[in-house]
Amino acid sequence: MQQLTLVYDLFWLPDGSFLVQTGRQKGAELEWGLLHLTPDGRRLAELPAAPRLMAARGDTLYFVDPRSEVPNRWRIARLRAGS
């Protein structure tokens, strides 16, 4: 299982591109990754060890805060033009 990377979520963005949330077993935890792809599958960006993305609204991304010891604490990020 530690060698399999699974697709967990897709998030469509306003420009037609999308984010793919991936997960891979690493010990007892899941290691999350994030791919930014065009509709035809061209890779725009890759974050191999990203925090878990919970939601995307417009250019705003909502991640689980990986450093938080309490649940339901999020980090917010924005996509830059051209990224």
mmCIF file of the N, C-alpha and C atoms, coordinates in Angstrom:
data_MODEL
# 
_entry.id   MODEL 
# 
loop_
_atom_site.group_PDB 
_atom_site.id 
_atom_site.type_symbol 
_atom_site.label_atom_id 
_atom_site.label_alt_id 
_atom_site.label_comp_id 
_atom_site.label_asym_id 
_atom_site.label_entity_id 
_atom_site.label_seq_id 
_atom_site.pdbx_PDB_ins_code 
_atom_site.Cartn_x 
_atom_site.Cartn_y 
_atom_site.Cartn_z 
_atom_site.occupancy 
_atom_site.B_iso_or_equiv 
_atom_site.pdbx_formal_charge 
_atom_site.auth_seq_id 
_atom_site.auth_comp_id 
_atom_site.auth_asym_id 
_atom_site.auth_atom_id 
_atom_site.pdbx_PDB_model_num 
ATOM 1   N N  . MET A 1 1  ? 0.808   -1.204 0.000   1.00 0.00 ? 1  MET A N  1 
ATOM 2   C CA . MET A 1 1  ? 0.000   0.000  0.000   1.00 0.00 ? 1  MET A CA 1 
ATOM 3   C C  . MET A 1 1  ? 0.849   1.266  0.000   1.00 0.00 ? 1  MET A C  1 
ATOM 4   N N  . GLN A 1 2  ? 2.065   1.210  0.527   1.00 0.00 ? 2  GLN A N  1 
ATOM 5   C CA . GLN A 1 2  ? 2.881   2.415  0.605   1.00 0.00 ? 2  GLN A CA 1 
ATOM 6   C C  . GLN A 1 2  ? 3.377   2.875  -0.758  1.00 0.00 ? 2  GLN A C  1 
ATOM 7   N N  . GLN A 1 3  ? 3.259   2.037  -1.774  1.00 0.00 ? 3  GLN A N  1 
ATOM 8   C CA . GLN A 1 3  ? 3.700   2.444  -3.102  1.00 0.00 ? 3  GLN A CA 1 
ATOM 9   C C  . GLN A 1 3  ? 2.555   2.920  -3.980  1.00 0.00 ? 3  GLN A C  1 
ATOM 10  N N  . LEU A 1 4  ? 1.313   2.807  -3.520  1.00 0.00 ? 4  LEU A N  1 
ATOM 11  C CA . LEU A 1 4  ? 0.162   3.247  -4.302  1.00 0.00 ? 4  LEU A CA 1 
ATOM 12  C C  . LEU A 1 4  ? -0.175  4.695  -3.978  1.00 0.00 ? 4  LEU A C  1 
ATOM 13  N N  . THR A 1 5  ? -0.429  5.467  -5.003  1.00 0.00 ? 5  THR A N  1 
ATOM 14  C CA . THR A 1 5  ? -0.926  6.828  -4.840  1.00 0.00 ? 5  THR A CA 1 
ATOM 15  C C  . THR A 1 5  ? -2.352  6.848  -5.366  1.00 0.00 ? 5  THR A C  1 
ATOM 16  N N  . LEU A 1 6  ? -3.287  7.268  -4.513  1.00 0.00 ? 6  LEU A N  1 
ATOM 17  C CA . LEU A 1 6  ? -4.703  7.254  -4.856  1.00 0.00 ? 6  LEU A CA 1 
ATOM 18  C C  . LEU A 1 6  ? -5.236  8.664  -5.025  1.00 0.00 ? 6  LEU A C  1 
ATOM 19  N N  . VAL A 1 7  ? -6.200  8.828  -5.922  1.00 0.00 ? 7  VAL A N  1 
ATOM 20  C CA . VAL A 1 7  ? -6.883  10.106 -6.097  1.00 0.00 ? 7  VAL A CA 1 
ATOM 21  C C  . VAL A 1 7  ? -8.010  10.182 -5.060  1.00 0.00 ? 7  VAL A C  1 
ATOM 22  N N  . TYR A 1 8  ? -8.044  11.275 -4.288  1.00 0.00 ? 8  TYR A N  1 
ATOM 23  C CA . TYR A 1 8  ? -9.069  11.442 -3.258  1.00 0.00 ? 8  TYR A CA 1 
ATOM 24  C C  . TYR A 1 8  ? -10.113 12.484 -3.634  1.00 0.00 ? 8  TYR A C  1 
ATOM 25  N N  . ASP A 1 9  ? -9.716  13.546 -4.297  1.00 0.00 ? 9  ASP A N  1 
ATOM 26  C CA . ASP A 1 9  ? -10.661 14.619 -4.616  1.00 0.00 ? 9  ASP A CA 1 
ATOM 27  C C  . ASP A 1 9  ? -10.222 15.365 -5.858  1.00 0.00 ? 9  ASP A C  1 
ATOM 28  N N  . LEU A 1 10 ? -11.189 15.981 -6.537  1.00 0.00 ? 10 LEU A N  1 
ATOM 29  C CA . LEU A 1 10 ? -10.941 16.902 -7.646  1.00 0.00 ? 10 LEU A CA 1 
ATOM 30  C C  . LEU A 1 10 ? -11.603 18.223 -7.302  1.00 0.00 ? 10 LEU A C  1 
ATOM 31  N N  . PHE A 1 11 ? -10.906 19.314 -7.583  1.00 0.00 ? 11 PHE A N  1 
ATOM 32  C CA . PHE A 1 11 ? -11.430 20.654 -7.326  1.00 0.00 ? 11 PHE A CA 1 
ATOM 33  C C  . PHE A 1 11 ? -11.303 21.462 -8.614  1.00 0.00 ? 11 PHE A C  1 
ATOM 34  N N  . TRP A 1 12 ? -12.433 21.823 -9.222  1.00 0.00 ? 12 TRP A N  1 
ATOM 35  C CA . TRP A 1 12 ? -12.439 22.613 -10.450 1.00 0.00 ? 12 TRP A CA 1 
ATOM 36  C C  . TRP A 1 12 ? -12.223 24.075 -10.109 1.00 0.00 ? 12 TRP A C  1 
ATOM 37  N N  . LEU A 1 13 ? -11.409 24.749 -10.902 1.00 0.00 ? 13 LEU A N  1 
ATOM 38  C CA . LEU A 1 13 ? -11.096 26.154 -10.693 1.00 0.00 ? 13 LEU A CA 1 
ATOM 39  C C  . LEU A 1 13 ? -11.774 26.998 -11.773 1.00 0.00 ? 13 LEU A C  1 
ATOM 40  N N  . PRO A 1 14 ? -11.969 28.296 -11.510 1.00 0.00 ? 14 PRO A N  1 
ATOM 41  C CA . PRO A 1 14 ? -12.700 29.162 -12.456 1.00 0.00 ? 14 PRO A CA 1 
ATOM 42  C C  . PRO A 1 14 ? -12.094 29.218 -13.860 1.00 0.00 ? 14 PRO A C  1 
ATOM 43  N N  . ASP A 1 15 ? -10.785 29.045 -13.990 1.00 0.00 ? 15 ASP A N  1 
ATOM 44  C CA . ASP A 1 15 ? -10.155 29.125 -15.308 1.00 0.00 ? 15 ASP A CA 1 
ATOM 45  C C  . ASP A 1 15 ? -10.278 27.827 -16.107 1.00 0.00 ? 15 ASP A C  1 
ATOM 46  N N  . GLY A 1 16 ? -10.960 26.812 -15.558 1.00 0.00 ? 16 GLY A N  1 
ATOM 47  C CA . GLY A 1 16 ? -11.124 25.535 -16.244 1.00 0.00 ? 16 GLY A CA 1 
ATOM 48  C C  . GLY A 1 16 ? -10.103 24.490 -15.837 1.00 0.00 ? 16 GLY A C  1 
ATOM 49  N N  . SER A 1 17 ? -9.030  24.896 -15.188 1.00 0.00 ? 17 SER A N  1 
ATOM 50  C CA . SER A 1 17 ? -8.059  23.928 -14.697 1.00 0.00 ? 17 SER A CA 1 
ATOM 51  C C  . SER A 1 17 ? -8.617  23.278 -13.434 1.00 0.00 ? 17 SER A C  1 
ATOM 52  N N  . PHE A 1 18 ? -7.913  22.294 -12.910 1.00 0.00 ? 18 PHE A N  1 
ATOM 53  C CA . PHE A 1 18 ? -8.401  21.638 -11.705 1.00 0.00 ? 18 PHE A CA 1 
ATOM 54  C C  . PHE A 1 18 ? -7.241  21.153 -10.845 1.00 0.00 ? 18 PHE A C  1 
ATOM 55  N N  . LEU A 1 19 ? -7.563  20.938 -9.567  1.00 0.00 ? 19 LEU A N  1 
ATOM 56  C CA . LEU A 1 19 ? -6.606  20.419 -8.591  1.00 0.00 ? 19 LEU A CA 1 
ATOM 57  C C  . LEU A 1 19 ? -6.994  18.979 -8.281  1.00 0.00 ? 19 LEU A C  1 
ATOM 58  N N  . VAL A 1 20 ? -5.993  18.109 -8.213  1.00 0.00 ? 20 VAL A N  1 
ATOM 59  C CA . VAL A 1 20 ? -6.198  16.703 -7.871  1.00 0.00 ? 20 VAL A CA 1 
ATOM 60  C C  . VAL A 1 20 ? -5.524  16.458 -6.534  1.00 0.00 ? 20 VAL A C  1 
ATOM 61  N N  . GLN A 1 21 ? -6.317  16.069 -5.527  1.00 0.00 ? 21 GLN A N  1 
ATOM 62  C CA . GLN A 1 21 ? -5.773  15.730 -4.210  1.00 0.00 ? 21 GLN A CA 1 
ATOM 63  C C  . GLN A 1 21 ? -5.444  14.246 -4.224  1.00 0.00 ? 21 GLN A C  1 
ATOM 64  N N  . THR A 1 22 ? -4.198  13.901 -3.948  1.00 0.00 ? 22 THR A N  1 
ATOM 65  C CA . THR A 1 22 ? -3.773  12.514 -3.915  1.00 0.00 ? 22 THR A CA 1 
ATOM 66  C C  . THR A 1 22 ? -3.374  12.141 -2.489  1.00 0.00 ? 22 THR A C  1 
ATOM 67  N N  . GLY A 1 23 ? -3.353  10.856 -2.226  1.00 0.00 ? 23 GLY A N  1 
ATOM 68  C CA . GLY A 1 23 ? -2.933  10.373 -0.926  1.00 0.00 ? 23 GLY A CA 1 
ATOM 69  C C  . GLY A 1 23 ? -2.153  9.082  -1.064  1.00 0.00 ? 23 GLY A C  1 
ATOM 70  N N  . ARG A 1 24 ? -1.191  8.936  -0.173  1.00 0.00 ? 24 ARG A N  1 
ATOM 71  C CA . ARG A 1 24 ? -0.346  7.749  -0.174  1.00 0.00 ? 24 ARG A CA 1 
ATOM 72  C C  . ARG A 1 24 ? -0.083  7.349  1.267   1.00 0.00 ? 24 ARG A C  1 
ATOM 73  N N  . GLN A 1 25 ? -0.174  6.064  1.566   1.00 0.00 ? 25 GLN A N  1 
ATOM 74  C CA . GLN A 1 25 ? 0.055   5.579  2.915   1.00 0.00 ? 25 GLN A CA 1 
ATOM 75  C C  . GLN A 1 25 ? 1.529   5.740  3.273   1.00 0.00 ? 25 GLN A C  1 
ATOM 76  N N  . LYS A 1 26 ? 1.790   6.364  4.413   1.00 0.00 ? 26 LYS A N  1 
ATOM 77  C CA . LYS A 1 26 ? 3.158   6.506  4.911   1.00 0.00 ? 26 LYS A CA 1 
ATOM 78  C C  . LYS A 1 26 ? 3.115   6.146  6.391   1.00 0.00 ? 26 LYS A C  1 
ATOM 79  N N  . GLY A 1 27 ? 3.428   4.897  6.694   1.00 0.00 ? 27 GLY A N  1 
ATOM 80  C CA . GLY A 1 27 ? 3.275   4.405  8.056   1.00 0.00 ? 27 GLY A CA 1 
ATOM 81  C C  . GLY A 1 27 ? 1.795   4.350  8.397   1.00 0.00 ? 27 GLY A C  1 
ATOM 82  N N  . ALA A 1 28 ? 1.435   4.919  9.541   1.00 0.00 ? 28 ALA A N  1 
ATOM 83  C CA . ALA A 1 28 ? 0.032   4.936  9.972   1.00 0.00 ? 28 ALA A CA 1 
ATOM 84  C C  . ALA A 1 28 ? -0.723  6.148  9.434   1.00 0.00 ? 28 ALA A C  1 
ATOM 85  N N  . GLU A 1 29 ? -0.031  7.060  8.777   1.00 0.00 ? 29 GLU A N  1 
ATOM 86  C CA . GLU A 1 29 ? -0.628  8.312  8.292   1.00 0.00 ? 29 GLU A CA 1 
ATOM 87  C C  . GLU A 1 29 ? -0.754  8.303  6.772   1.00 0.00 ? 29 GLU A C  1 
ATOM 88  N N  . LEU A 1 30 ? -1.589  9.200  6.269   1.00 0.00 ? 30 LEU A N  1 
ATOM 89  C CA . LEU A 1 30 ? -1.663  9.446  4.831   1.00 0.00 ? 30 LEU A CA 1 
ATOM 90  C C  . LEU A 1 30 ? -0.812  10.668 4.502   1.00 0.00 ? 30 LEU A C  1 
ATOM 91  N N  . GLU A 1 31 ? -0.017  10.561 3.461   1.00 0.00 ? 31 GLU A N  1 
ATOM 92  C CA . GLU A 1 31 ? 0.751   11.701 2.959   1.00 0.00 ? 31 GLU A CA 1 
ATOM 93  C C  . GLU A 1 31 ? -0.021  12.257 1.772   1.00 0.00 ? 31 GLU A C  1 
ATOM 94  N N  . TRP A 1 32 ? -0.411  13.531 1.864   1.00 0.00 ? 32 TRP A N  1 
ATOM 95  C CA . TRP A 1 32 ? -1.223  14.160 0.838   1.00 0.00 ? 32 TRP A CA 1 
ATOM 96  C C  . TRP A 1 32 ? -0.342  14.820 -0.209  1.00 0.00 ? 32 TRP A C  1 
ATOM 97  N N  . GLY A 1 33 ? -0.822  14.859 -1.420  1.00 0.00 ? 33 GLY A N  1 
ATOM 98  C CA . GLY A 1 33 ? -0.168  15.557 -2.513  1.00 0.00 ? 33 GLY A CA 1 
ATOM 99  C C  . GLY A 1 33 ? -1.210  16.333 -3.289  1.00 0.00 ? 33 GLY A C  1 
ATOM 100 N N  . LEU A 1 34 ? -0.745  17.266 -4.108  1.00 0.00 ? 34 LEU A N  1 
ATOM 101 C CA . LEU A 1 34 ? -1.664  18.093 -4.868  1.00 0.00 ? 34 LEU A CA 1 
ATOM 102 C C  . LEU A 1 34 ? -1.087  18.339 -6.254  1.00 0.00 ? 34 LEU A C  1 
ATOM 103 N N  . LEU A 1 35 ? -1.904  18.113 -7.284  1.00 0.00 ? 35 LEU A N  1 
ATOM 104 C CA . LEU A 1 35 ? -1.529  18.387 -8.670  1.00 0.00 ? 35 LEU A CA 1 
ATOM 105 C C  . LEU A 1 35 ? -2.452  19.460 -9.226  1.00 0.00 ? 35 LEU A C  1 
ATOM 106 N N  . HIS A 1 36 ? -1.896  20.387 -9.980  1.00 0.00 ? 36 HIS A N  1 
ATOM 107 C CA . HIS A 1 36 ? -2.681  21.405 -10.685 1.00 0.00 ? 36 HIS A CA 1 
ATOM 108 C C  . HIS A 1 36 ? -2.559  21.079 -12.165 1.00 0.00 ? 36 HIS A C  1 
ATOM 109 N N  . LEU A 1 37 ? -3.687  20.754 -12.803 1.00 0.00 ? 37 LEU A N  1 
ATOM 110 C CA . LEU A 1 37 ? -3.695  20.293 -14.193 1.00 0.00 ? 37 LEU A CA 1 
ATOM 111 C C  . LEU A 1 37 ? -4.617  21.131 -15.054 1.00 0.00 ? 37 LEU A C  1 
ATOM 112 N N  . THR A 1 38 ? -4.294  21.189 -16.348 1.00 0.00 ? 38 THR A N  1 
ATOM 113 C CA . THR A 1 38 ? -5.192  21.808 -17.328 1.00 0.00 ? 38 THR A CA 1 
ATOM 114 C C  . THR A 1 38 ? -6.239  20.775 -17.729 1.00 0.00 ? 38 THR A C  1 
ATOM 115 N N  . PRO A 1 39 ? -7.321  21.205 -18.380 1.00 0.00 ? 39 PRO A N  1 
ATOM 116 C CA . PRO A 1 39 ? -8.344  20.239 -18.811 1.00 0.00 ? 39 PRO A CA 1 
ATOM 117 C C  . PRO A 1 39 ? -7.808  19.134 -19.727 1.00 0.00 ? 39 PRO A C  1 
ATOM 118 N N  . ASP A 1 40 ? -6.739  19.419 -20.484 1.00 0.00 ? 40 ASP A N  1 
ATOM 119 C CA . ASP A 1 40 ? -6.178  18.390 -21.358 1.00 0.00 ? 40 ASP A CA 1 
ATOM 120 C C  . ASP A 1 40 ? -5.105  17.544 -20.664 1.00 0.00 ? 40 ASP A C  1 
ATOM 121 N N  . GLY A 1 41 ? -4.899  17.754 -19.342 1.00 0.00 ? 41 GLY A N  1 
ATOM 122 C CA . GLY A 1 41 ? -3.987  16.913 -18.568 1.00 0.00 ? 41 GLY A CA 1 
ATOM 123 C C  . GLY A 1 41 ? -2.573  17.433 -18.418 1.00 0.00 ? 41 GLY A C  1 
ATOM 124 N N  . ARG A 1 42 ? -2.290  18.626 -18.930 1.00 0.00 ? 42 ARG A N  1 
ATOM 125 C CA . ARG A 1 42 ? -0.935  19.182 -18.782 1.00 0.00 ? 42 ARG A CA 1 
ATOM 126 C C  . ARG A 1 42 ? -0.717  19.611 -17.336 1.00 0.00 ? 42 ARG A C  1 
ATOM 127 N N  . ARG A 1 43 ? 0.414   19.228 -16.765 1.00 0.00 ? 43 ARG A N  1 
ATOM 128 C CA . ARG A 1 43 ? 0.724   19.538 -15.374 1.00 0.00 ? 43 ARG A CA 1 
ATOM 129 C C  . ARG A 1 43 ? 1.226   20.976 -15.249 1.00 0.00 ? 43 ARG A C  1 
ATOM 130 N N  . LEU A 1 44 ? 0.535   21.778 -14.434 1.00 0.00 ? 44 LEU A N  1 
ATOM 131 C CA . LEU A 1 44 ? 0.935   23.158 -14.180 1.00 0.00 ? 44 LEU A CA 1 
ATOM 132 C C  . LEU A 1 44 ? 1.801   23.270 -12.933 1.00 0.00 ? 44 LEU A C  1 
ATOM 133 N N  . ALA A 1 45 ? 1.491   22.462 -11.926 1.00 0.00 ? 45 ALA A N  1 
ATOM 134 C CA . ALA A 1 45 ? 2.246   22.487 -10.674 1.00 0.00 ? 45 ALA A CA 1 
ATOM 135 C C  . ALA A 1 45 ? 2.010   21.183 -9.921  1.00 0.00 ? 45 ALA A C  1 
ATOM 136 N N  . GLU A 1 46 ? 2.959   20.869 -9.042  1.00 0.00 ? 46 GLU A N  1 
ATOM 137 C CA . GLU A 1 46 ? 2.825   19.683 -8.197  1.00 0.00 ? 46 GLU A CA 1 
ATOM 138 C C  . GLU A 1 46 ? 3.385   19.991 -6.821  1.00 0.00 ? 46 GLU A C  1 
ATOM 139 N N  . LEU A 1 47 ? 2.623   19.643 -5.800  1.00 0.00 ? 47 LEU A N  1 
ATOM 140 C CA . LEU A 1 47 ? 3.067   19.742 -4.408  1.00 0.00 ? 47 LEU A CA 1 
ATOM 141 C C  . LEU A 1 47 ? 3.017   18.335 -3.833  1.00 0.00 ? 47 LEU A C  1 
ATOM 142 N N  . PRO A 1 48 ? 4.150   17.622 -3.792  1.00 0.00 ? 48 PRO A N  1 
ATOM 143 C CA . PRO A 1 48 ? 4.116   16.212 -3.392  1.00 0.00 ? 48 PRO A CA 1 
ATOM 144 C C  . PRO A 1 48 ? 3.805   15.983 -1.910  1.00 0.00 ? 48 PRO A C  1 
ATOM 145 N N  . ALA A 1 49 ? 4.066   16.928 -1.051  1.00 0.00 ? 49 ALA A N  1 
ATOM 146 C CA . ALA A 1 49 ? 3.795   16.756 0.383   1.00 0.00 ? 49 ALA A CA 1 
ATOM 147 C C  . ALA A 1 49 ? 2.987   17.954 0.881   1.00 0.00 ? 49 ALA A C  1 
ATOM 148 N N  . ALA A 1 50 ? 1.823   18.160 0.283   1.00 0.00 ? 50 ALA A N  1 
ATOM 149 C CA . ALA A 1 50 ? 0.958   19.292 0.628   1.00 0.00 ? 50 ALA A CA 1 
ATOM 150 C C  . ALA A 1 50 ? 0.060   18.923 1.799   1.00 0.00 ? 50 ALA A C  1 
ATOM 151 N N  . PRO A 1 51 ? -0.433  19.905 2.539   1.00 0.00 ? 51 PRO A N  1 
ATOM 152 C CA . PRO A 1 51 ? -1.472  19.599 3.525   1.00 0.00 ? 51 PRO A CA 1 
ATOM 153 C C  . PRO A 1 51 ? -2.745  19.159 2.804   1.00 0.00 ? 51 PRO A C  1 
ATOM 154 N N  . ARG A 1 52 ? -3.665  18.556 3.514   1.00 0.00 ? 52 ARG A N  1 
ATOM 155 C CA . ARG A 1 52 ? -4.923  18.105 2.911   1.00 0.00 ? 52 ARG A CA 1 
ATOM 156 C C  . ARG A 1 52 ? -5.760  19.301 2.503   1.00 0.00 ? 52 ARG A C  1 
ATOM 157 N N  . LEU A 1 53 ? -6.146  19.333 1.240   1.00 0.00 ? 53 LEU A N  1 
ATOM 158 C CA . LEU A 1 53 ? -7.016  20.382 0.720   1.00 0.00 ? 53 LEU A CA 1 
ATOM 159 C C  . LEU A 1 53 ? -8.459  19.975 0.980   1.00 0.00 ? 53 LEU A C  1 
ATOM 160 N N  . MET A 1 54 ? -9.211  20.831 1.670   1.00 0.00 ? 54 MET A N  1 
ATOM 161 C CA . MET A 1 54 ? -10.588 20.512 2.015   1.00 0.00 ? 54 MET A CA 1 
ATOM 162 C C  . MET A 1 54 ? -11.595 21.183 1.086   1.00 0.00 ? 54 MET A C  1 
ATOM 163 N N  . ALA A 1 55 ? -11.246 22.368 0.561   1.00 0.00 ? 55 ALA A N  1 
ATOM 164 C CA . ALA A 1 55 ? -12.196 23.083 -0.291  1.00 0.00 ? 55 ALA A CA 1 
ATOM 165 C C  . ALA A 1 55 ? -11.442 24.071 -1.170  1.00 0.00 ? 55 ALA A C  1 
ATOM 166 N N  . ALA A 1 56 ? -12.035 24.373 -2.317  1.00 0.00 ? 56 ALA A N  1 
ATOM 167 C CA . ALA A 1 56 ? -11.513 25.408 -3.215  1.00 0.00 ? 56 ALA A CA 1 
ATOM 168 C C  . ALA A 1 56 ? -12.711 26.220 -3.678  1.00 0.00 ? 56 ALA A C  1 
ATOM 169 N N  . ARG A 1 57 ? -12.609 27.521 -3.486  1.00 0.00 ? 57 ARG A N  1 
ATOM 170 C CA . ARG A 1 57 ? -13.693 28.415 -3.925  1.00 0.00 ? 57 ARG A CA 1 
ATOM 171 C C  . ARG A 1 57 ? -13.044 29.570 -4.671  1.00 0.00 ? 57 ARG A C  1 
ATOM 172 N N  . GLY A 1 58 ? -13.265 29.609 -5.968  1.00 0.00 ? 58 GLY A N  1 
ATOM 173 C CA . GLY A 1 58 ? -12.587 30.607 -6.780  1.00 0.00 ? 58 GLY A CA 1 
ATOM 174 C C  . GLY A 1 58 ? -11.088 30.354 -6.735  1.00 0.00 ? 58 GLY A C  1 
ATOM 175 N N  . ASP A 1 59 ? -10.319 31.397 -6.390  1.00 0.00 ? 59 ASP A N  1 
ATOM 176 C CA . ASP A 1 59 ? -8.867  31.234 -6.284  1.00 0.00 ? 59 ASP A CA 1 
ATOM 177 C C  . ASP A 1 59 ? -8.417  31.015 -4.842  1.00 0.00 ? 59 ASP A C  1 
ATOM 178 N N  . THR A 1 60 ? -9.366  30.759 -3.932  1.00 0.00 ? 60 THR A N  1 
ATOM 179 C CA . THR A 1 60 ? -9.046  30.566 -2.521  1.00 0.00 ? 60 THR A CA 1 
ATOM 180 C C  . THR A 1 60 ? -9.085  29.083 -2.181  1.00 0.00 ? 60 THR A C  1 
ATOM 181 N N  . LEU A 1 61 ? -8.016  28.614 -1.540  1.00 0.00 ? 61 LEU A N  1 
ATOM 182 C CA . LEU A 1 61 ? -7.893  27.207 -1.164  1.00 0.00 ? 61 LEU A CA 1 
ATOM 183 C C  . LEU A 1 61 ? -7.897  27.091 0.357   1.00 0.00 ? 61 LEU A C  1 
ATOM 184 N N  . TYR A 1 62 ? -8.580  26.087 0.868   1.00 0.00 ? 62 TYR A N  1 
ATOM 185 C CA . TYR A 1 62 ? -8.696  25.859 2.304   1.00 0.00 ? 62 TYR A CA 1 
ATOM 186 C C  . TYR A 1 62 ? -8.047  24.516 2.647   1.00 0.00 ? 62 TYR A C  1 
ATOM 187 N N  . PHE A 1 63 ? -6.940  24.576 3.378   1.00 0.00 ? 63 PHE A N  1 
ATOM 188 C CA . PHE A 1 63 ? -6.182  23.393 3.758   1.00 0.00 ? 63 PHE A CA 1 
ATOM 189 C C  . PHE A 1 63 ? -6.355  23.100 5.245   1.00 0.00 ? 63 PHE A C  1 
ATOM 190 N N  . VAL A 1 64 ? -6.265  21.830 5.623   1.00 0.00 ? 64 VAL A N  1 
ATOM 191 C CA . VAL A 1 64 ? -6.160  21.463 7.032   1.00 0.00 ? 64 VAL A CA 1 
ATOM 192 C C  . VAL A 1 64 ? -4.802  21.950 7.513   1.00 0.00 ? 64 VAL A C  1 
ATOM 193 N N  . ASP A 1 65 ? -4.759  22.580 8.678   1.00 0.00 ? 65 ASP A N  1 
ATOM 194 C CA . ASP A 1 65 ? -3.497  23.061 9.244   1.00 0.00 ? 65 ASP A CA 1 
ATOM 195 C C  . ASP A 1 65 ? -2.711  21.860 9.769   1.00 0.00 ? 65 ASP A C  1 
ATOM 196 N N  . PRO A 1 66 ? -1.603  21.493 9.115   1.00 0.00 ? 66 PRO A N  1 
ATOM 197 C CA . PRO A 1 66 ? -0.868  20.291 9.524   1.00 0.00 ? 66 PRO A CA 1 
ATOM 198 C C  . PRO A 1 66 ? -0.162  20.432 10.872  1.00 0.00 ? 66 PRO A C  1 
ATOM 199 N N  . ARG A 1 67 ? 0.030   21.647 11.350  1.00 0.00 ? 67 ARG A N  1 
ATOM 200 C CA . ARG A 1 67 ? 0.729   21.852 12.624  1.00 0.00 ? 67 ARG A CA 1 
ATOM 201 C C  . ARG A 1 67 ? -0.214  21.956 13.818  1.00 0.00 ? 67 ARG A C  1 
ATOM 202 N N  . SER A 1 68 ? -1.492  21.999 13.553  1.00 0.00 ? 68 SER A N  1 
ATOM 203 C CA . SER A 1 68 ? -2.466  22.167 14.630  1.00 0.00 ? 68 SER A CA 1 
ATOM 204 C C  . SER A 1 68 ? -2.670  20.856 15.386  1.00 0.00 ? 68 SER A C  1 
ATOM 205 N N  . GLU A 1 69 ? -2.779  20.948 16.664  1.00 0.00 ? 69 GLU A N  1 
ATOM 206 C CA . GLU A 1 69 ? -3.063  19.773 17.487  1.00 0.00 ? 69 GLU A CA 1 
ATOM 207 C C  . GLU A 1 69 ? -4.556  19.622 17.745  1.00 0.00 ? 69 GLU A C  1 
ATOM 208 N N  . VAL A 1 70 ? -5.347  20.599 17.320  1.00 0.00 ? 70 VAL A N  1 
ATOM 209 C CA . VAL A 1 70 ? -6.793  20.529 17.485  1.00 0.00 ? 70 VAL A CA 1 
ATOM 210 C C  . VAL A 1 70 ? -7.431  20.356 16.103  1.00 0.00 ? 70 VAL A C  1 
ATOM 211 N N  . PRO A 1 71 ? -8.573  19.664 16.030  1.00 0.00 ? 71 PRO A N  1 
ATOM 212 C CA . PRO A 1 71 ? -9.222  19.475 14.723  1.00 0.00 ? 71 PRO A CA 1 
ATOM 213 C C  . PRO A 1 71 ? -9.881  20.765 14.238  1.00 0.00 ? 71 PRO A C  1 
ATOM 214 N N  . ASN A 1 72 ? -10.202 20.782 12.980  1.00 0.00 ? 72 ASN A N  1 
ATOM 215 C CA . ASN A 1 72 ? -10.949 21.878 12.354  1.00 0.00 ? 72 ASN A CA 1 
ATOM 216 C C  . ASN A 1 72 ? -10.215 23.208 12.337  1.00 0.00 ? 72 ASN A C  1 
ATOM 217 N N  . ARG A 1 73 ? -8.910  23.194 12.296  1.00 0.00 ? 73 ARG A N  1 
ATOM 218 C CA . ARG A 1 73 ? -8.137  24.419 12.122  1.00 0.00 ? 73 ARG A CA 1 
ATOM 219 C C  . ARG A 1 73 ? -7.612  24.399 10.689  1.00 0.00 ? 73 ARG A C  1 
ATOM 220 N N  . TRP A 1 74 ? -7.907  25.464 9.951   1.00 0.00 ? 74 TRP A N  1 
ATOM 221 C CA . TRP A 1 74 ? -7.586  25.485 8.530   1.00 0.00 ? 74 TRP A CA 1 
ATOM 222 C C  . TRP A 1 74 ? -6.565  26.574 8.217   1.00 0.00 ? 74 TRP A C  1 
ATOM 223 N N  . ARG A 1 75 ? -5.881  26.409 7.100   1.00 0.00 ? 75 ARG A N  1 
ATOM 224 C CA . ARG A 1 75 ? -4.997  27.414 6.504   1.00 0.00 ? 75 ARG A CA 1 
ATOM 225 C C  . ARG A 1 75 ? -5.612  27.827 5.185   1.00 0.00 ? 75 ARG A C  1 
ATOM 226 N N  . ILE A 1 76 ? -5.526  29.109 4.880   1.00 0.00 ? 76 ILE A N  1 
ATOM 227 C CA . ILE A 1 76 ? -6.108  29.621 3.647   1.00 0.00 ? 76 ILE A CA 1 
ATOM 228 C C  . ILE A 1 76 ? -4.973  30.105 2.735   1.00 0.00 ? 76 ILE A C  1 
ATOM 229 N N  . ALA A 1 77 ? -5.077  29.769 1.452   1.00 0.00 ? 77 ALA A N  1 
ATOM 230 C CA . ALA A 1 77 ? -4.085  30.195 0.463   1.00 0.00 ? 77 ALA A CA 1 
ATOM 231 C C  . ALA A 1 77 ? -4.817  30.670 -0.782  1.00 0.00 ? 77 ALA A C  1 
ATOM 232 N N  . ARG A 1 78 ? -4.155  31.471 -1.576  1.00 0.00 ? 78 ARG A N  1 
ATOM 233 C CA . ARG A 1 78 ? -4.719  31.942 -2.839  1.00 0.00 ? 78 ARG A CA 1 
ATOM 234 C C  . ARG A 1 78 ? -3.804  31.541 -3.982  1.00 0.00 ? 78 ARG A C  1 
ATOM 235 N N  . LEU A 1 79 ? -4.414  31.186 -5.085  1.00 0.00 ? 79 LEU A N  1 
ATOM 236 C CA . LEU A 1 79 ? -3.654  30.894 -6.296  1.00 0.00 ? 79 LEU A CA 1 
ATOM 237 C C  . LEU A 1 79 ? -3.226  32.196 -6.943  1.00 0.00 ? 79 LEU A C  1 
ATOM 238 N N  . ARG A 1 80 ? -2.020  32.248 -7.421  1.00 0.00 ? 80 ARG A N  1 
ATOM 239 C CA . ARG A 1 80 ? -1.534  33.410 -8.158  1.00 0.00 ? 80 ARG A CA 1 
ATOM 240 C C  . ARG A 1 80 ? -1.856  33.236 -9.627  1.00 0.00 ? 80 ARG A C  1 
ATOM 241 N N  . ALA A 1 81 ? -2.035  34.339 -10.304 1.00 0.00 ? 81 ALA A N  1 
ATOM 242 C CA . ALA A 1 81 ? -2.239  34.294 -11.749 1.00 0.00 ? 81 ALA A CA 1 
ATOM 243 C C  . ALA A 1 81 ? -1.009  33.678 -12.399 1.00 0.00 ? 81 ALA A C  1 
ATOM 244 N N  . GLY A 1 82 ? -1.239  32.758 -13.314 1.00 0.00 ? 82 GLY A N  1 
ATOM 245 C CA . GLY A 1 82 ? -0.128  32.117 -14.001 1.00 0.00 ? 82 GLY A CA 1 
ATOM 246 C C  . GLY A 1 82 ? 0.455   30.931 -13.261 1.00 0.00 ? 82 GLY A C  1 
ATOM 247 N N  . SER A 1 83 ? -0.121  30.537 -12.107 1.00 0.00 ? 83 SER A N  1 
ATOM 248 C CA . SER A 1 83 ? 0.429   29.381 -11.383 1.00 0.00 ? 83 SER A CA 1 
ATOM 249 C C  . SER A 1 83 ? -0.354  28.127 -11.680 1.00 0.00 ? 83 SER A C  1 
# 
